[in-house]
Amino acid sequence: MNLFMLLLHFEIDYNIMFGNIKLDNNEGCVINLKEGQGFTLDTSQGKISATWDEVVECIKKIERMDNMKK
């Protein structure tokens, strides 16, 4: 599983201007990021690590996908 696929399973609440991203999978896993931070998450398919920039890039891809569906 890559970061993009992982984020599709999370509810994403963010304000990039203020440097906050909150990821919540509604199953007890909540990740709060501040600008410049990264995270590592143990999943059933191994560890996933991401930097702030990688998370922001994935959020933008997901938004583009959502916009195409409308």
All heavy atoms as TSV, in Angstrom:
chain	resi	resn	atom	element	x	y	z
A	1	MET	N	N	0.854	-1.187	0.000
A	1	MET	CA	C	0.000	0.000	0.000
A	1	MET	C	C	0.892	1.240	0.000
A	1	MET	O	O	1.866	1.306	0.722
A	1	MET	CB	C	-0.886	-0.018	1.248
A	1	MET	CG	C	-1.805	1.188	1.336
A	1	MET	SD	S	-2.833	1.219	2.810
A	1	MET	CE	C	-4.063	0.027	2.393
A	2	ASN	N	N	0.535	2.203	-0.827
A	2	ASN	CA	C	1.309	3.435	-0.840
A	2	ASN	C	C	0.539	4.544	-0.110
A	2	ASN	O	O	-0.597	4.357	0.319
A	2	ASN	CB	C	1.678	3.835	-2.268
A	2	ASN	CG	C	0.464	4.126	-3.124
A	2	ASN	OD1	O	-0.611	4.434	-2.639
A	2	ASN	ND2	N	0.632	4.027	-4.425
A	3	LEU	N	N	1.159	5.689	0.018
A	3	LEU	CA	C	0.566	6.802	0.749
A	3	LEU	C	C	-0.764	7.229	0.129
A	3	LEU	O	O	-1.740	7.467	0.835
A	3	LEU	CB	C	1.540	7.980	0.772
A	3	LEU	CG	C	1.039	9.246	1.451
A	3	LEU	CD1	C	0.790	9.000	2.936
A	3	LEU	CD2	C	2.041	10.371	1.270
A	4	PHE	N	N	-0.824	7.295	-1.192
A	4	PHE	CA	C	-2.038	7.716	-1.878
A	4	PHE	C	C	-3.209	6.800	-1.519
A	4	PHE	O	O	-4.291	7.268	-1.141
A	4	PHE	CB	C	-1.791	7.720	-3.389
A	4	PHE	CG	C	-2.975	8.178	-4.185
A	4	PHE	CD1	C	-3.312	9.523	-4.244
A	4	PHE	CD2	C	-3.748	7.276	-4.876
A	4	PHE	CE1	C	-4.406	9.950	-4.988
A	4	PHE	CE2	C	-4.835	7.695	-5.619
A	4	PHE	CZ	C	-5.166	9.026	-5.668
A	5	MET	N	N	-2.985	5.493	-1.598
A	5	MET	CA	C	-4.045	4.534	-1.277
A	5	MET	C	C	-4.437	4.635	0.200
A	5	MET	O	O	-5.612	4.530	0.550
A	5	MET	CB	C	-3.597	3.101	-1.617
A	5	MET	CG	C	-3.388	2.872	-3.097
A	5	MET	SD	S	-4.827	3.270	-4.122
A	5	MET	CE	C	-5.936	1.972	-3.629
A	6	LEU	N	N	-3.459	4.849	1.047
A	6	LEU	CA	C	-3.734	4.988	2.476
A	6	LEU	C	C	-4.651	6.185	2.728
A	6	LEU	O	O	-5.649	6.083	3.445
A	6	LEU	CB	C	-2.417	5.161	3.252
A	6	LEU	CG	C	-2.574	5.403	4.748
A	6	LEU	CD1	C	-2.898	4.101	5.457
A	6	LEU	CD2	C	-1.326	6.026	5.336
A	7	LEU	N	N	-4.331	7.321	2.131
A	7	LEU	CA	C	-5.104	8.536	2.380
A	7	LEU	C	C	-6.533	8.435	1.860
A	7	LEU	O	O	-7.422	9.106	2.373
A	7	LEU	CB	C	-4.403	9.756	1.776
A	7	LEU	CG	C	-3.090	10.164	2.445
A	7	LEU	CD1	C	-2.540	11.425	1.811
A	7	LEU	CD2	C	-3.247	10.358	3.936
A	8	LEU	N	N	-6.765	7.576	0.871
A	8	LEU	CA	C	-8.129	7.397	0.378
A	8	LEU	C	C	-9.030	6.813	1.465
A	8	LEU	O	O	-10.244	6.974	1.413
A	8	LEU	CB	C	-8.147	6.487	-0.860
A	8	LEU	CG	C	-7.559	7.094	-2.127
A	8	LEU	CD1	C	-7.587	6.071	-3.257
A	8	LEU	CD2	C	-8.301	8.354	-2.542
A	9	HIS	N	N	-8.440	6.151	2.457
A	9	HIS	CA	C	-9.208	5.533	3.543
A	9	HIS	C	C	-9.374	6.471	4.734
A	9	HIS	O	O	-9.982	6.096	5.729
A	9	HIS	CB	C	-8.543	4.234	4.002
A	9	HIS	CG	C	-8.513	3.192	2.924
A	9	HIS	ND1	N	-9.614	2.454	2.565
A	9	HIS	CD2	C	-7.512	2.790	2.106
A	9	HIS	CE1	C	-9.290	1.635	1.573
A	9	HIS	NE2	N	-8.025	1.825	1.277
A	10	PHE	N	N	-8.808	7.659	4.644
A	10	PHE	CA	C	-8.868	8.599	5.753
A	10	PHE	C	C	-9.754	9.791	5.410
A	10	PHE	O	O	-9.828	10.211	4.259
A	10	PHE	CB	C	-7.466	9.130	6.088
A	10	PHE	CG	C	-6.649	8.210	6.938
A	10	PHE	CD1	C	-6.031	7.100	6.398
A	10	PHE	CD2	C	-6.490	8.458	8.290
A	10	PHE	CE1	C	-5.271	6.249	7.182
A	10	PHE	CE2	C	-5.731	7.614	9.082
A	10	PHE	CZ	C	-5.128	6.508	8.530
A	11	GLU	N	N	-10.419	10.308	6.423
A	11	GLU	CA	C	-11.103	11.590	6.299
A	11	GLU	C	C	-10.010	12.632	6.478
A	11	GLU	O	O	-9.258	12.586	7.440
A	11	GLU	CB	C	-12.131	11.689	7.426
A	11	GLU	CG	C	-13.129	12.784	7.273
A	11	GLU	CD	C	-14.182	12.679	8.371
A	11	GLU	OE1	O	-14.910	11.674	8.420
A	11	GLU	OE2	O	-14.229	13.601	9.188
A	12	ILE	N	N	-9.916	13.559	5.560
A	12	ILE	CA	C	-8.827	14.531	5.581
A	12	ILE	C	C	-9.387	15.913	5.905
A	12	ILE	O	O	-10.279	16.400	5.223
A	12	ILE	CB	C	-8.092	14.571	4.219
A	12	ILE	CG1	C	-7.551	13.183	3.881
A	12	ILE	CG2	C	-6.985	15.610	4.233
A	12	ILE	CD1	C	-7.038	13.047	2.461
A	13	ASP	N	N	-8.871	16.497	6.962
A	13	ASP	CA	C	-9.256	17.849	7.350
A	13	ASP	C	C	-7.956	18.642	7.400
A	13	ASP	O	O	-7.032	18.260	8.108
A	13	ASP	CB	C	-9.945	17.824	8.718
A	13	ASP	CG	C	-10.411	19.204	9.146
A	13	ASP	OD1	O	-10.626	20.058	8.273
A	13	ASP	OD2	O	-10.544	19.422	10.364
A	14	TYR	N	N	-7.877	19.716	6.640
A	14	TYR	CA	C	-6.598	20.418	6.600
A	14	TYR	C	C	-6.773	21.899	6.363
A	14	TYR	O	O	-7.774	22.359	5.839
A	14	TYR	CB	C	-5.694	19.829	5.513
A	14	TYR	CG	C	-6.224	20.039	4.122
A	14	TYR	CD1	C	-5.801	21.124	3.373
A	14	TYR	CD2	C	-7.144	19.171	3.577
A	14	TYR	CE1	C	-6.296	21.335	2.096
A	14	TYR	CE2	C	-7.646	19.374	2.313
A	14	TYR	CZ	C	-7.222	20.455	1.576
A	14	TYR	OH	O	-7.720	20.663	0.328
A	15	ASN	N	N	-5.773	22.618	6.770
A	15	ASN	CA	C	-5.646	24.038	6.459
A	15	ASN	C	C	-4.162	24.260	6.205
A	15	ASN	O	O	-3.392	24.442	7.141
A	15	ASN	CB	C	-6.149	24.916	7.599
A	15	ASN	CG	C	-6.169	26.374	7.195
A	15	ASN	OD1	O	-5.305	26.826	6.447
A	15	ASN	ND2	N	-7.157	27.097	7.676
A	16	ILE	N	N	-3.777	24.178	4.962
A	16	ILE	CA	C	-2.360	24.244	4.609
A	16	ILE	C	C	-1.783	25.625	4.940
A	16	ILE	O	O	-0.637	25.740	5.343
A	16	ILE	CB	C	-2.154	23.850	3.129
A	16	ILE	CG1	C	-2.481	22.360	2.976
A	16	ILE	CG2	C	-0.724	24.124	2.679
A	16	ILE	CD1	C	-2.527	21.844	1.569
A	17	MET	N	N	-2.612	26.686	4.833
A	17	MET	CA	C	-2.131	28.025	5.171
A	17	MET	C	C	-1.671	28.098	6.630
A	17	MET	O	O	-0.699	28.753	6.946
A	17	MET	CB	C	-3.236	29.069	4.959
A	17	MET	CG	C	-3.153	29.741	3.625
A	17	MET	SD	S	-4.284	31.134	3.405
A	17	MET	CE	C	-5.207	31.305	4.881
A	18	PHE	N	N	-2.402	27.421	7.518
A	18	PHE	CA	C	-2.045	27.442	8.934
A	18	PHE	C	C	-1.154	26.264	9.323
A	18	PHE	O	O	-0.782	26.112	10.479
A	18	PHE	CB	C	-3.303	27.455	9.808
A	18	PHE	CG	C	-4.049	28.747	9.735
A	18	PHE	CD1	C	-5.240	28.826	9.046
A	18	PHE	CD2	C	-3.541	29.896	10.323
A	18	PHE	CE1	C	-5.930	30.032	8.955
A	18	PHE	CE2	C	-4.226	31.101	10.238
A	18	PHE	CZ	C	-5.421	31.170	9.550
A	19	GLY	N	N	-0.821	25.419	8.355
A	19	GLY	CA	C	0.104	24.326	8.609
A	19	GLY	C	C	-0.460	23.205	9.459
A	19	GLY	O	O	0.227	22.660	10.306
A	20	ASN	N	N	-1.737	22.854	9.229
A	20	ASN	CA	C	-2.366	21.758	9.966
A	20	ASN	C	C	-2.978	20.751	9.011
A	20	ASN	O	O	-3.683	21.129	8.080
A	20	ASN	CB	C	-3.503	22.283	10.858
A	20	ASN	CG	C	-3.023	23.206	11.934
A	20	ASN	OD1	O	-2.024	22.940	12.573
A	20	ASN	ND2	N	-3.724	24.300	12.119
A	21	ILE	N	N	-2.744	19.484	9.290
A	21	ILE	CA	C	-3.427	18.417	8.564
A	21	ILE	C	C	-3.870	17.402	9.612
A	21	ILE	O	O	-3.085	17.000	10.477
A	21	ILE	CB	C	-2.518	17.702	7.538
A	21	ILE	CG1	C	-2.063	18.665	6.451
A	21	ILE	CG2	C	-3.255	16.513	6.911
A	21	ILE	CD1	C	-1.076	18.064	5.452
A	22	LYS	N	N	-5.132	16.993	9.535
A	22	LYS	CA	C	-5.643	15.940	10.421
A	22	LYS	C	C	-6.171	14.817	9.543
A	22	LYS	O	O	-6.986	15.036	8.656
A	22	LYS	CB	C	-6.764	16.472	11.314
A	22	LYS	CG	C	-7.339	15.407	12.224
A	22	LYS	CD	C	-8.465	15.965	13.074
A	22	LYS	CE	C	-9.055	14.887	13.939
A	22	LYS	NZ	N	-10.243	15.376	14.673
A	23	LEU	N	N	-5.667	13.627	9.790
A	23	LEU	CA	C	-6.105	12.437	9.065
A	23	LEU	C	C	-6.816	11.530	10.057
A	23	LEU	O	O	-6.285	11.242	11.126
A	23	LEU	CB	C	-4.898	11.707	8.468
A	23	LEU	CG	C	-3.940	12.547	7.628
A	23	LEU	CD1	C	-2.701	11.742	7.266
A	23	LEU	CD2	C	-4.625	13.048	6.377
A	24	ASP	N	N	-8.017	11.067	9.722
A	24	ASP	CA	C	-8.809	10.238	10.633
A	24	ASP	C	C	-9.465	9.127	9.830
A	24	ASP	O	O	-10.218	9.394	8.903
A	24	ASP	CB	C	-9.871	11.104	11.312
A	24	ASP	CG	C	-10.648	10.371	12.399
A	24	ASP	OD1	O	-10.557	9.130	12.475
A	24	ASP	OD2	O	-11.351	11.050	13.165
A	25	ASN	N	N	-9.175	7.876	10.193
A	25	ASN	CA	C	-9.791	6.774	9.443
A	25	ASN	C	C	-11.093	6.298	10.085
A	25	ASN	O	O	-11.673	5.304	9.659
A	25	ASN	CB	C	-8.818	5.609	9.257
A	25	ASN	CG	C	-8.557	4.821	10.528
A	25	ASN	OD1	O	-8.982	5.201	11.625
A	25	ASN	ND2	N	-7.851	3.726	10.402
A	26	ASN	N	N	-11.565	7.002	11.122
A	26	ASN	CA	C	-12.806	6.664	11.821
A	26	ASN	C	C	-12.779	5.273	12.434
A	26	ASN	O	O	-13.814	4.696	12.710
A	26	ASN	CB	C	-14.030	6.833	10.899
A	26	ASN	CG	C	-14.203	8.273	10.480
A	26	ASN	OD1	O	-14.136	9.179	11.294
A	26	ASN	ND2	N	-14.390	8.493	9.188
A	27	GLU	N	N	-11.592	4.732	12.620
A	27	GLU	CA	C	-11.430	3.433	13.280
A	27	GLU	C	C	-10.417	3.562	14.408
A	27	GLU	O	O	-9.748	2.601	14.769
A	27	GLU	CB	C	-10.976	2.373	12.275
A	27	GLU	CG	C	-12.001	2.072	11.206
A	27	GLU	CD	C	-11.493	1.119	10.151
A	27	GLU	OE1	O	-10.409	0.527	10.328
A	27	GLU	OE2	O	-12.187	0.970	9.134
A	28	GLY	N	N	-10.279	4.762	14.932
A	28	GLY	CA	C	-9.377	4.972	16.059
A	28	GLY	C	C	-7.989	5.449	15.701
A	28	GLY	O	O	-7.176	5.683	16.575
A	29	CYS	N	N	-7.695	5.588	14.424
A	29	CYS	CA	C	-6.375	6.074	14.014
A	29	CYS	C	C	-6.496	7.522	13.562
A	29	CYS	O	O	-7.160	7.815	12.572
A	29	CYS	CB	C	-5.820	5.218	12.879
A	29	CYS	SG	S	-4.176	5.739	12.365
A	30	VAL	N	N	-5.888	8.418	14.338
A	30	VAL	CA	C	-5.901	9.838	14.004
A	30	VAL	C	C	-4.453	10.319	13.949
A	30	VAL	O	O	-3.672	10.063	14.855
A	30	VAL	CB	C	-6.677	10.664	15.057
A	30	VAL	CG1	C	-6.629	12.141	14.717
A	30	VAL	CG2	C	-8.113	10.183	15.167
A	31	ILE	N	N	-4.106	11.004	12.879
A	31	ILE	CA	C	-2.759	11.548	12.717
A	31	ILE	C	C	-2.898	13.061	12.584
A	31	ILE	O	O	-3.596	13.543	11.694
A	31	ILE	CB	C	-2.078	10.978	11.451
A	31	ILE	CG1	C	-1.972	9.462	11.539
A	31	ILE	CG2	C	-0.702	11.609	11.252
A	31	ILE	CD1	C	-1.582	8.791	10.229
A	32	ASN	N	N	-2.268	13.787	13.487
A	32	ASN	CA	C	-2.243	15.248	13.411
A	32	ASN	C	C	-0.844	15.676	13.003
A	32	ASN	O	O	0.123	15.323	13.666
A	32	ASN	CB	C	-2.594	15.872	14.760
A	32	ASN	CG	C	-4.061	15.720	15.088
A	32	ASN	OD1	O	-4.917	16.203	14.369
A	32	ASN	ND2	N	-4.349	15.029	16.173
A	33	LEU	N	N	-0.760	16.422	11.926
A	33	LEU	CA	C	0.537	16.887	11.435
A	33	LEU	C	C	0.603	18.400	11.480
A	33	LEU	O	O	-0.368	19.083	11.154
A	33	LEU	CB	C	0.749	16.455	9.982
A	33	LEU	CG	C	0.904	14.974	9.686
A	33	LEU	CD1	C	1.007	14.764	8.185
A	33	LEU	CD2	C	2.135	14.422	10.359
A	34	LYS	N	N	1.752	18.901	11.853
A	34	LYS	CA	C	2.061	20.326	11.734
A	34	LYS	C	C	3.040	20.458	10.575
A	34	LYS	O	O	3.766	19.518	10.257
A	34	LYS	CB	C	2.714	20.860	13.020
A	34	LYS	CG	C	1.813	20.790	14.222
A	34	LYS	CD	C	0.786	21.882	14.180
A	34	LYS	CE	C	-0.065	21.862	15.435
A	34	LYS	NZ	N	-1.358	22.458	15.203
A	35	GLU	N	N	3.077	21.625	9.977
A	35	GLU	CA	C	3.955	21.827	8.828
A	35	GLU	C	C	5.383	21.433	9.159
A	35	GLU	O	O	5.907	21.770	10.207
A	35	GLU	CB	C	3.910	23.280	8.376
A	35	GLU	CG	C	4.627	23.485	7.066
A	35	GLU	CD	C	4.311	24.828	6.434
A	35	GLU	OE1	O	3.549	25.598	7.011
A	35	GLU	OE2	O	4.851	25.078	5.356
A	36	GLY	N	N	5.986	20.667	8.256
A	36	GLY	CA	C	7.359	20.242	8.449
A	36	GLY	C	C	7.483	18.873	9.096
A	36	GLY	O	O	8.538	18.264	9.063
A	37	GLN	N	N	6.390	18.374	9.690
A	37	GLN	CA	C	6.442	17.062	10.329
A	37	GLN	C	C	6.165	15.970	9.307
A	37	GLN	O	O	5.622	16.212	8.241
A	37	GLN	CB	C	5.371	16.946	11.427
A	37	GLN	CG	C	5.623	17.766	12.647
A	37	GLN	CD	C	4.534	17.535	13.692
A	37	GLN	OE1	O	3.358	17.417	13.375
A	37	GLN	NE2	N	4.946	17.479	14.942
A	38	GLY	N	N	6.493	14.773	9.698
A	38	GLY	CA	C	6.148	13.606	8.913
A	38	GLY	C	C	5.530	12.588	9.832
A	38	GLY	O	O	5.300	12.858	11.007
A	39	PHE	N	N	5.244	11.417	9.317
A	39	PHE	CA	C	4.708	10.363	10.172
A	39	PHE	C	C	5.106	9.004	9.631
A	39	PHE	O	O	5.458	8.852	8.468
A	39	PHE	CB	C	3.183	10.457	10.292
A	39	PHE	CG	C	2.437	10.035	9.037
A	39	PHE	CD1	C	2.014	8.727	8.871
A	39	PHE	CD2	C	2.167	10.945	8.041
A	39	PHE	CE1	C	1.335	8.337	7.731
A	39	PHE	CE2	C	1.487	10.578	6.893
A	39	PHE	CZ	C	1.070	9.263	6.739
A	40	THR	N	N	5.058	8.017	10.501
A	40	THR	CA	C	5.244	6.616	10.131
A	40	THR	C	C	4.069	5.863	10.721
A	40	THR	O	O	3.724	6.055	11.881
A	40	THR	CB	C	6.562	6.056	10.684
A	40	THR	OG1	O	7.642	6.811	10.137
A	40	THR	CG2	C	6.738	4.599	10.306
A	41	LEU	N	N	3.445	5.028	9.918
A	41	LEU	CA	C	2.270	4.293	10.352
A	41	LEU	C	C	2.470	2.820	10.040
A	41	LEU	O	O	2.862	2.461	8.936
A	41	LEU	CB	C	1.039	4.830	9.612
A	41	LEU	CG	C	-0.311	4.278	10.001
A	41	LEU	CD1	C	-0.647	4.690	11.430
A	41	LEU	CD2	C	-1.381	4.805	9.061
A	42	ASP	N	N	2.214	1.975	11.037
A	42	ASP	CA	C	2.250	0.529	10.821
A	42	ASP	C	C	0.915	0.104	10.239
A	42	ASP	O	O	-0.130	0.381	10.822
A	42	ASP	CB	C	2.493	-0.212	12.137
A	42	ASP	CG	C	3.943	-0.189	12.553
A	42	ASP	OD1	O	4.802	-0.309	11.665
A	42	ASP	OD2	O	4.217	-0.047	13.749
A	43	THR	N	N	0.935	-0.546	9.091
A	43	THR	CA	C	-0.297	-1.066	8.497
A	43	THR	C	C	-0.152	-2.573	8.366
A	43	THR	O	O	0.927	-3.130	8.576
A	43	THR	CB	C	-0.559	-0.467	7.096
A	43	THR	OG1	O	0.405	-1.003	6.182
A	43	THR	CG2	C	-0.479	1.049	7.107
A	44	SER	N	N	-1.226	-3.216	7.996
A	44	SER	CA	C	-1.172	-4.667	7.822
A	44	SER	C	C	-0.235	-5.055	6.687
A	44	SER	O	O	0.219	-6.187	6.598
A	44	SER	CB	C	-2.581	-5.217	7.560
A	44	SER	OG	O	-3.123	-4.606	6.417
A	45	GLN	N	N	0.085	-4.099	5.813
A	45	GLN	CA	C	0.969	-4.377	4.680
A	45	GLN	C	C	2.333	-3.713	4.837
A	45	GLN	O	O	3.019	-3.454	3.865
A	45	GLN	CB	C	0.281	-3.923	3.389
A	45	GLN	CG	C	-0.941	-4.755	3.105
A	45	GLN	CD	C	-1.989	-3.992	2.323
A	45	GLN	OE1	O	-1.889	-2.796	2.111
A	45	GLN	NE2	N	-3.015	-4.691	1.924
A	46	GLY	N	N	2.695	-3.428	6.084
A	46	GLY	CA	C	4.006	-2.850	6.341
A	46	GLY	C	C	3.910	-1.395	6.771
A	46	GLY	O	O	2.833	-0.841	6.909
A	47	LYS	N	N	5.081	-0.796	6.997
A	47	LYS	CA	C	5.133	0.589	7.451
A	47	LYS	C	C	5.019	1.553	6.277
A	47	LYS	O	O	5.554	1.297	5.212
A	47	LYS	CB	C	6.445	0.865	8.184
A	47	LYS	CG	C	6.517	0.264	9.549
A	47	LYS	CD	C	7.747	0.728	10.279
A	47	LYS	CE	C	7.750	0.063	11.649
A	47	LYS	NZ	N	8.621	0.708	12.579
A	48	ILE	N	N	4.325	2.644	6.527
A	48	ILE	CA	C	4.252	3.724	5.547
A	48	ILE	C	C	4.787	4.970	6.233
A	48	ILE	O	O	4.329	5.326	7.320
A	48	ILE	CB	C	2.806	3.956	5.068
A	48	ILE	CG1	C	2.328	2.738	4.291
A	48	ILE	CG2	C	2.714	5.220	4.218
A	48	ILE	CD1	C	0.924	2.852	3.760
A	49	SER	N	N	5.761	5.603	5.600
A	49	SER	CA	C	6.315	6.858	6.112
A	49	SER	C	C	6.080	7.939	5.074
A	49	SER	O	O	6.109	7.669	3.873
A	49	SER	CB	C	7.818	6.729	6.353
A	49	SER	OG	O	8.068	5.788	7.366
A	50	ALA	N	N	5.839	9.152	5.561
A	50	ALA	CA	C	5.622	10.259	4.628
A	50	ALA	C	C	6.058	11.559	5.267
A	50	ALA	O	O	5.952	11.732	6.477
A	50	ALA	CB	C	4.153	10.344	4.241
A	51	THR	N	N	6.538	12.457	4.433
A	51	THR	CA	C	6.886	13.800	4.894
A	51	THR	C	C	5.671	14.701	4.685
A	51	THR	O	O	4.707	14.336	3.997
A	51	THR	CB	C	8.058	14.372	4.076
A	51	THR	OG1	O	7.630	14.524	2.707
A	51	THR	CG2	C	9.287	13.470	4.149
A	52	TRP	N	N	5.730	15.880	5.271
A	52	TRP	CA	C	4.661	16.871	5.103
A	52	TRP	C	C	4.393	17.113	3.615
A	52	TRP	O	O	3.254	17.101	3.166
A	52	TRP	CB	C	5.078	18.177	5.792
A	52	TRP	CG	C	4.213	19.351	5.458
A	52	TRP	CD1	C	4.409	20.244	4.454
A	52	TRP	CD2	C	3.005	19.743	6.114
A	52	TRP	NE1	N	3.402	21.182	4.452
A	52	TRP	CE2	C	2.531	20.898	5.461
A	52	TRP	CE3	C	2.284	19.239	7.196
A	52	TRP	CZ2	C	1.362	21.549	5.859
A	52	TRP	CZ3	C	1.125	19.892	7.581
A	52	TRP	CH2	C	0.687	21.030	6.920
A	53	ASP	N	N	5.456	17.331	2.831
A	53	ASP	CA	C	5.295	17.644	1.412
A	53	ASP	C	C	4.630	16.502	0.650
A	53	ASP	O	O	3.814	16.734	-0.241
A	53	ASP	CB	C	6.642	17.989	0.776
A	53	ASP	CG	C	7.204	19.304	1.304
A	53	ASP	OD1	O	6.419	20.166	1.732
A	53	ASP	OD2	O	8.438	19.472	1.284
A	54	GLU	N	N	4.970	15.266	1.003
A	54	GLU	CA	C	4.360	14.113	0.331
A	54	GLU	C	C	2.869	14.019	0.645
A	54	GLU	O	O	2.055	13.725	-0.239
A	54	GLU	CB	C	5.065	12.819	0.750
A	54	GLU	CG	C	6.470	12.700	0.205
A	54	GLU	CD	C	7.272	11.566	0.829
A	54	GLU	OE1	O	6.991	11.168	1.987
A	54	GLU	OE2	O	8.198	11.078	0.146
A	55	VAL	N	N	2.511	14.303	1.897
A	55	VAL	CA	C	1.097	14.277	2.281
A	55	VAL	C	C	0.323	15.363	1.528
A	55	VAL	O	O	-0.745	15.108	0.974
A	55	VAL	CB	C	0.933	14.435	3.815
A	55	VAL	CG1	C	-0.535	14.582	4.190
A	55	VAL	CG2	C	1.550	13.254	4.557
A	56	VAL	N	N	0.874	16.571	1.468
A	56	VAL	CA	C	0.218	17.681	0.763
A	56	VAL	C	C	0.036	17.325	-0.713
A	56	VAL	O	O	-1.027	17.550	-1.299
A	56	VAL	CB	C	1.018	18.994	0.928
A	56	VAL	CG1	C	0.505	20.080	-0.013
A	56	VAL	CG2	C	0.969	19.466	2.374
A	57	GLU	N	N	1.048	16.740	-1.323
A	57	GLU	CA	C	0.977	16.361	-2.738
A	57	GLU	C	C	-0.132	15.331	-2.962
A	57	GLU	O	O	-0.892	15.424	-3.930
A	57	GLU	CB	C	2.332	15.800	-3.198
A	57	GLU	CG	C	2.478	15.700	-4.684
A	57	GLU	CD	C	2.312	17.017	-5.413
A	57	GLU	OE1	O	2.786	18.053	-4.935
A	57	GLU	OE2	O	1.681	17.002	-6.486
A	58	CYS	N	N	-0.242	14.361	-2.063
A	58	CYS	CA	C	-1.289	13.345	-2.195
A	58	CYS	C	C	-2.677	13.944	-2.010
A	58	CYS	O	O	-3.618	13.569	-2.705
A	58	CYS	CB	C	-1.085	12.209	-1.192
A	58	CYS	SG	S	-0.002	10.931	-1.819
A	59	ILE	N	N	-2.817	14.875	-1.077
A	59	ILE	CA	C	-4.114	15.535	-0.869
A	59	ILE	C	C	-4.525	16.266	-2.145
A	59	ILE	O	O	-5.679	16.206	-2.570
A	59	ILE	CB	C	-4.048	16.504	0.335
A	59	ILE	CG1	C	-3.941	15.707	1.638
A	59	ILE	CG2	C	-5.277	17.412	0.361
A	59	ILE	CD1	C	-3.660	16.553	2.866
A	60	LYS	N	N	-3.569	16.923	-2.791
A	60	LYS	CA	C	-3.879	17.632	-4.036
A	60	LYS	C	C	-4.332	16.663	-5.132
A	60	LYS	O	O	-5.253	16.957	-5.886
A	60	LYS	CB	C	-2.657	18.424	-4.513
A	60	LYS	CG	C	-2.370	19.635	-3.645
A	60	LYS	CD	C	-1.120	20.358	-4.113
A	60	LYS	CE	C	-0.793	21.536	-3.211
A	60	LYS	NZ	N	0.461	22.175	-3.596
A	61	LYS	N	N	-3.697	15.485	-5.209
A	61	LYS	CA	C	-4.102	14.481	-6.203
A	61	LYS	C	C	-5.521	14.001	-5.933
A	61	LYS	O	O	-6.315	13.841	-6.856
A	61	LYS	CB	C	-3.155	13.275	-6.163
A	61	LYS	CG	C	-1.822	13.507	-6.804
A	61	LYS	CD	C	-0.975	12.255	-6.725
A	61	LYS	CE	C	0.441	12.495	-7.176
A	61	LYS	NZ	N	1.306	11.331	-6.948
A	62	ILE	N	N	-5.834	13.757	-4.660
A	62	ILE	CA	C	-7.168	13.287	-4.297
A	62	ILE	C	C	-8.210	14.353	-4.636
A	62	ILE	O	O	-9.276	14.044	-5.165
A	62	ILE	CB	C	-7.216	12.899	-2.800
A	62	ILE	CG1	C	-6.373	11.640	-2.565
A	62	ILE	CG2	C	-8.659	12.690	-2.335
A	62	ILE	CD1	C	-6.101	11.315	-1.101
A	63	GLU	N	N	-7.879	15.612	-4.380
A	63	GLU	CA	C	-8.808	16.701	-4.711
A	63	GLU	C	C	-9.054	16.772	-6.214
A	63	GLU	O	O	-10.174	16.979	-6.659
A	63	GLU	CB	C	-8.272	18.045	-4.222
A	63	GLU	CG	C	-8.432	18.246	-2.752
A	63	GLU	CD	C	-7.990	19.629	-2.317
A	63	GLU	OE1	O	-7.124	20.248	-2.977
A	63	GLU	OE2	O	-8.521	20.077	-1.301
A	64	ARG	N	N	-8.007	16.588	-6.999
A	64	ARG	CA	C	-8.174	16.617	-8.458
A	64	ARG	C	C	-9.081	15.472	-8.911
A	64	ARG	O	O	-9.939	15.651	-9.768
A	64	ARG	CB	C	-6.822	16.533	-9.169
A	64	ARG	CG	C	-6.051	17.849	-9.135
A	64	ARG	CD	C	-4.901	17.880	-10.119
A	64	ARG	NE	N	-3.851	16.920	-9.846
A	64	ARG	CZ	C	-2.777	17.165	-9.104
A	64	ARG	NH1	N	-2.602	18.337	-8.553
A	64	ARG	NH2	N	-1.876	16.223	-8.917
A	65	MET	N	N	-8.904	14.293	-8.314
A	65	MET	CA	C	-9.758	13.147	-8.640
A	65	MET	C	C	-11.206	13.468	-8.289
A	65	MET	O	O	-12.115	13.203	-9.074
A	65	MET	CB	C	-9.337	11.904	-7.845
A	65	MET	CG	C	-8.270	11.091	-8.483
A	65	MET	SD	S	-7.830	9.619	-7.514
A	65	MET	CE	C	-9.251	9.218	-6.565
A	66	ASP	N	N	-11.442	14.019	-7.103
A	66	ASP	CA	C	-12.796	14.355	-6.669
A	66	ASP	C	C	-13.436	15.389	-7.582
A	66	ASP	O	O	-14.613	15.306	-7.896
A	66	ASP	CB	C	-12.781	14.883	-5.221
A	66	ASP	CG	C	-12.512	13.776	-4.212
A	66	ASP	OD1	O	-12.588	12.587	-4.585
A	66	ASP	OD2	O	-12.210	14.096	-3.043
A	67	ASN	N	N	-12.641	16.354	-8.035
A	67	ASN	CA	C	-13.168	17.386	-8.922
A	67	ASN	C	C	-13.559	16.818	-10.287
A	67	ASN	O	O	-14.496	17.290	-10.918
A	67	ASN	CB	C	-12.162	18.533	-9.096
A	67	ASN	CG	C	-12.045	19.370	-7.851
A	67	ASN	OD1	O	-12.940	19.412	-7.010
A	67	ASN	ND2	N	-10.920	20.048	-7.700
A	68	MET	N	N	-12.845	15.800	-10.734
A	68	MET	CA	C	-13.165	15.186	-12.028
A	68	MET	C	C	-14.468	14.401	-11.958
A	68	MET	O	O	-15.165	14.262	-12.950
A	68	MET	CB	C	-12.033	14.264	-12.482
A	68	MET	CG	C	-10.846	15.016	-13.042
A	68	MET	SD	S	-9.725	13.853	-13.831
A	68	MET	CE	C	-8.286	14.067	-12.837
A	69	LYS	N	N	-14.778	13.867	-10.781
A	69	LYS	CA	C	-16.002	13.061	-10.619
A	69	LYS	C	C	-17.259	13.917	-10.680
A	69	LYS	O	O	-18.324	13.432	-10.984
A	69	LYS	CB	C	-15.970	12.330	-9.271
A	69	LYS	CG	C	-14.963	11.234	-9.193
A	69	LYS	CD	C	-15.009	10.581	-7.823
A	69	LYS	CE	C	-13.848	9.653	-7.598
A	69	LYS	NZ	N	-13.787	9.167	-6.215
A	70	LYS	N	N	-17.130	15.210	-10.350
A	70	LYS	CA	C	-18.317	16.088	-10.281
A	70	LYS	C	C	-18.771	16.539	-11.640
A	70	LYS	O	O	-18.091	16.578	-12.590
A	70	LYS	CB	C	-18.005	17.305	-9.397
A	70	LYS	CG	C	-17.785	16.896	-7.972
A	70	LYS	CD	C	-17.406	18.098	-7.140
A	70	LYS	CE	C	-17.101	17.629	-5.708
A	70	LYS	NZ	N	-16.598	18.677	-4.887
